[in-house]
Amino acid sequence: MRQGRGGVRAMRRLGRLAAVVFLGCVGLGGDRNCRAQAPRRPNIVLILGDDLGYGDVGFHGRTEWATPRLDALAKQGRVLDRCYTAAVVCAPSRAALMTGKTPVHSGVRRNDEDLPPEETTIAEALKPLGYHTGIFGKWHHGRPRGGRTTYVHPMDHGFDEFFGYTDARDAWEKFPKKIWSGRQEIPIAGYFDDLVTDKAVEFIGRSAGAPFFVYLPLIGSHFNVAAPAEEVALHQSTFASHGEMGKIEASYAAMVTRLDRCVGRVVDSLKSAGLIDHTLIVFASDHGATFESGNQGASAALDSNHPFRGQKRTLWEGGVRVPGLVSWPGVIAPGAVGREIVSLTDMLPTFVAAAGGSVDPAWKVDGLNLLPVWRGQAPAPDRTLFWEWRSEGSNQLAALHDPFKLVITSEGKPELFDVVRDPAERRDLSAQYPRRVQELRAGLMGWLKSEAPR
């Protein structure tokens, strides 16, 4: 018998409660501390940039502007130098981040596809462990599916609170006149990233008594180039010699530095509440920077994806490799540059492990728990990552198993790159290593055949 949505979700919640196992002090202080008291579950803060390139931040070498708050977090924690998104446009990449599943398994492969109600998000995985959950920023929904007439709201997926955009078209607007507060749209004025950061800071201030999960998907530096005038003014002299293009570049720089200020405000709120030492913070971008029309040439002129080839909507490193860092004082050693391969699908299993839980096998996540790697207790896992972008007229596939990455496009033959020695993907090694091409291609075909039914 077909159950209603409420019954299905109730059963899912019961299943998660049964499946989540509290692990006590495992990995968080040893038996002696465990006998004294149970460890405190960490607060978890996930901050996401939008169309932010690998080369847009100071900890990856940007010099035209400064990102001091992100750089400080990177020094306090671990730079995720090889951090990869699971998709090269917004909806699939965010669905993969939230579910720990690649697009062929999450049910979201295109920008117009909505996250299926039956999928389990990070928020839903953490709630049985006692977490208060909030999303402040951009939730990218697609078209209703499965006979539904409305899209799946973030509060349908485990978030207690929501403040921001639900529709991708709204996210082009940096200075909104309306915004969603919970399930109600309200009038508002201000810069979007400032407004949602205000709410995140307020949420942290009143949630200090229990563990919380804050998801802060900002929209800097997404598509349309605009930022507060006072922030733009800080960069005008830097680009003054570039003429009219310099004005656009100054506004782009301002989007990034304003994002950095927002990150700093969140960190400061954690410090003020005495929570910084009890908080796991991850920062990343949803995919590489775009060179498309709305960006007005800013990211291309500023080489935002430096030193990589490609951009958003491509499977070269510039499209899939993003800035990333993780910080957890006293747990993750400061100052390290991690060379392990990180996928944004790893966030769900890693966060659940950090919270003292375990992933329900029924969720069928593709991501891995990287906490032992980040704590220096285990080597980087041997793994293969797969990508596909076969929408909007594109036909691209890619597979990565260190050090080789296979890229297949409709424009030419398969190409093989050693992305450790040649991260710019300049030298095709397919003739030299035909067996590697065959192995990675076979893996890709198997992965595509595992696509979940729609």
N, C-alpha and C positions, 0 to 999 in steps of 0.2 A: 504494500500500500504506500502511495506517495504521501510523505509527511509534509506539513506546512513548514514554512521557514523557521517559525519560532520553535517548533519541536525539534527540527534538525539541529538548530544552533544550541538548544538546551542540551541535547545529547552530546554534541561536540564538546561543550564545556565540561560535562560530566566525564567524558573520555579524557580530556586534558587533565582534569583534577586527578583522575586515577593514574594517568601515565606519568605525570610530573613527580619525580622522586627528589626530595630534598637531600642533598649530599652532605649536610653538616659542614665539617671543617676541611673536607677534601680539597687540597690545593690552596687553602686559605689560612694556613697558620699551623698546621700540624696537630698531632694528637694532644700535646700538652695544653694548647690553647682551647682545643675542642672540649676537653674535660672541664675547663674553667667556665666557658660559656659558648653558646653558638655564635658563629661569626655573623657580623652584620652584613646583610645583603646590600650590595652597592646600588646607589642610584646610577642610572644609565642615561646618558645624553648623546643623542645622535644628531649631528648637524650636517646638512647637505647643501652644497652649492649647486647652482643650476647653470649648465653650459660653462662651467668654470674649468679652464684648461690647466693641464699639468704645470705649465710654465707661468701661470698667473700669480703664484705665491712666492714669498720670499724664501721659504725653506727649500724651494726648487730653483732658486737663482734669480728671481725677478729683481731688477735693480731700479727700474723707472719709477716704481712706487714701493711703499713698505707695507708689510702685513705683520706688524710686531706681535699682535696677540696670537695669531696662528703660529708664528715662529717660536714664541715662548712655549706654547703647548707642545710643539714638536721637540723642543729641547727638554721639556719636562717629561716627555714620553718617548714614543717610538715613531719615526717616520716610516710610513708604509710605502716604500719606494716603488714597489711593483703592485700597485693597487689597481684592480681591473673592475670595471662595471660589467654587468651581464648583458647589456643592450645599449644601442646607440641613439635611442630617442627616449622621451620622458616616461611614458606610461609603462613600457616593458621593463625599463631599468628600475623604476620605483616598485613595481610589482615584485620583481626578483629580489630587491632589497628587503621588502617587507615580509616575503614568504620564505626566503632562503632557497627558492627554486628558479632554475633557468626559465626563460620565456617559453620554451616548448613544453614545460611541465606546469608552469603557473597559470596557463590559459590566457596570458596577455603577451601577444607577439607584435601587436601594432598599437599605434597611438590612440586609436578609436575603440579599443577593447577594454571593457570594464573588468575589474578584479572579481572573479567568481565568489559568491557568498560563502561557498564551502571551503575556501582556502584559509589557512591559519596564518595570521600576521604576527609580527614580533609582539605587538600589544596583547594579542590574545594568548600568546605563549607565556607572557610574563604575569598576566592578571591572576592566575591560580597561585602564583608565588607571592601574592600580596602587594603587587605593584599598582600604584595610581598612575594612569597613563594620559598623556596629552600630546596632541599634534598641533603645532602652531606654524602655519605656512601653507605650502602648496600640496594639495591632494589632487592627483590627476585622474579623473574618472573618464571612462569611455561610454559607449552606448549601452543602454540596458540590454540584458541578455536573458535567455531562458524563459521568455514570456513575461518578464518584469517590465513595468512601465516607468520605473524610476531607477536611477543609478545607485550603486552601493556606496553609501555614505561612510566616511571613516569611523563614525561612531557605531556603525554596524559591524566594524571589524576590530573591536576591542578597545577603542580609545574612549576614555571617560569624558574628555574635553576636546573641542576643536575650535580653532579660530584661524580663518584664512580663506583660500580659494579652493573650490572643488573642480572648476572647469578650466581646462588648459588654455582656452582663449582668453580668460580673465587674467591669466598669469603673464600676459604680455604687458599688462598695465602696472607700472611701478607706483603710480599715485592713485589708488582706488577711491572711488566714491561710494562703493558698497563692498561689504565683506561678510562672510558667514561667521556667525558666532553660535556655535552648536549647530542646530538645525534651522536657525533663523537668520535671514539676511538683514543686515543693519546698515544705515548710512555711516560713513566714516571719512576722515581726511588725514593725509599724511603719507609718508613713504612706506611701502609695504613691509620691507624688511625691518624697519624700525617698529612698526605696529605689532608685528607678530613676535618680535623679540620682547617688547613690553609685556606681552601676555605670558611668554615663557618665563620671564624673570618673576612675574607675579605668581605664577604657578609654583615655581621653585620655593618662593618665600613662604607659601602657605602649605607646602607639602613636606616640610622638613621632618615631620614626625614619623613618616613611613617611607619605604623605598618607592621611588618613582622612575618612570620612563618618560623622558622628554624627546620628542621627535621634532626638530626644527628645520624643515625644508625651506630654505630661503630662496628668493628668485634672482639674486645677483649671481652671475651676470647674464641672465637669460635674455636672449634675442634683442628686443628693443632696448636701445642704449639711453638710459636716463637715470639720474641720481639727484639728491638734494643739491641745491645751488651752492651752499657753503662747502660741500664736499668736493664739488667740481672745481671750485675756485682754488682749492689746494693744489691742483694739478695743472692749471692753465700755463704757468710759466715753463713747466717741463716740456710741454708740447707746442709752445707758442710758435716755434719756427716751422711747424708743419702745416701752417695755413688752416684752411677749413677742416682738413682731416684732423688736425691737432685738437680742434674743439670736440670732435667725436671721441678721439683717444682719451682726452681728459675726462670725459663723461664715463667712458668704460673703466678707466682707472678708479674713478670715484665709486662705481658700483662695487669694485673689489675691495677697496679700502673701507667702504661703509659696511660691507659684509664682515670684514675683519673687526670692526668696532662692535658689531653685533655679537660676534663670538666672544669678544672681551667682556661685554656686559653680562653674558651668561656666566662666564668664569668668575667675574667679580661677585655675582649674586650667590654663587656656590661658596665662595670664600666668606662672604658676609654671614651666610647661614652656618658656617663651620662645617660645610659638607664636601669641600674640595678633595679631601683625603679619602672620602668614601664614595667617590664618583668615577665611573668609567666613562670617558669621553671619546667618541669617534667622530672624526671629520672626514668628509670625502665630497666628491662631485658626482652627479648622476651620469655624466659621460663627458667627452671632450668638448672643447669650445667649438662654436659654429662659425663658419665663414659665409653664412647665408644672408639674404637680403636685409632682414630686419636688423642685423648686427652692423650694417653700414660699412663693412670692411674693417672694423676695429680689430677683431681678433686676428684676422689675417695680417694686418699691418703690424700688430704688436707681437706676432708669432706666439700666440697664447698657448699652443700645444708643443712648444719647443721642448726637447729637440726632436720631436716625433713627426712622422708623416701622417697626413690625414686630419680629419675633423669629425664632428658629429655626423651621423648617418654614414660613416665608413668604418670598416673593421681594421684599418691600420691602427698602429699604436696611438696615434693622435685622437682616434675616436673612442678607444676602449680603455686606455690607461689614464688614470685620473690622480689628482693630488689626494693623499690620504695620510692620516696620523691617528694614533691612539694614545691616550694618557690615562693612567690610573696610579696615582702616587702611592709608593710603598709596595706595589704589586708588580708593575711593569717598570723595569729599570730605565732611567732617563738617558737621553742622549744617543740612543741607538738608531741606526738606519737599517731597517729590516729589508733584506733582499728576497724574502720568501714571497711566493705568489699569493696574493690576497684577492679573493673575489668578494664583491659586495653581497653575494649569497651567503657568505660566511657569518654575517652579522647575527642572524637569528640563532644559529646553534651556539655561537660564541657568547652572546648575551645570556642565553638560557643557562649555559654552564657557569658563567660568572655569577648568576643569581642563585646558584645552588640547585638547579633543576636538570632534567634530561629531556631530550627531544623525543617526542612520541614517534615511533617508526611509521605510524599511519600518515604522518605529515609528508613523508617521502622527500625530505629536503635534500638538495644537491650540495649545499654548503657544508663546510667543516668547522669544527670548534678549533680556533687558532689560539685560544688562551694559553695552552701549554707551550706553544712556540713563542708567544710574546713574553712569557715569564722565563724563558730560557730553560725549560724543562724537557723539551722535545725538539727534534730536528724538523725542518719544514717538510710537510707531507709531499710525497711523489704523486702528482696529479696532472690531469689534462683538463683544460678549459675549452669550451666550445661556444661559438657564436654563430648567429645567423641574422641577416637583415634582408628579408625578401618581401618588401612592401614598398609602396610609393614608387614603383618602377625599378627598384633595386633588386639585385640578385647576388648576394655576397655571403660567403661562408668562411669561417676561420677556426683553427684549432691550435692550441698551444700546449706543448709538452717540452719543458726546458731541455735544451736552450732553443728548440726549434718551434717556429710558428708557420703554419700553412695558411695562405690566403688564397681564396678562389673567388674570382669575380666573373661576371658574364662577358667582360671585355677582353679577357685573355686567358692563358693557360694558368694552372696552379703555380704559385710561387712559394718558395720556402726561404725563410730568413732565420738567422741566428740572432735573436733579439737581445741576447746577453752581450754579444760582441758588436752587434750592428742594430742598436735600438731604433735607428732611423729607417730601417728596412730598405736599404739601398742596394744590397747585393743578393740576388736570387741564387740560392744554392740547390735548386731542385735537380739540376743535372748531376751535381756532385753526390747528392744523397737521395736517390730515387726510392730507396726502401723507406726512408722516413716519410716521404710524400705519400706512399701507399698506406703506411700505418696510420698516419694522421687522417687521411681521407677515409679510410675504413672506419675509424672511430667517429668521424663526423657523420657518416651515413647511418651508423648504428644509433647515434644520439638523435638524429632527425626522425628515425623510425620509432623512437620512444615517445613521440609527442603525445600528450594527453588528449583524449577526445574532447571536442568542443561541444 
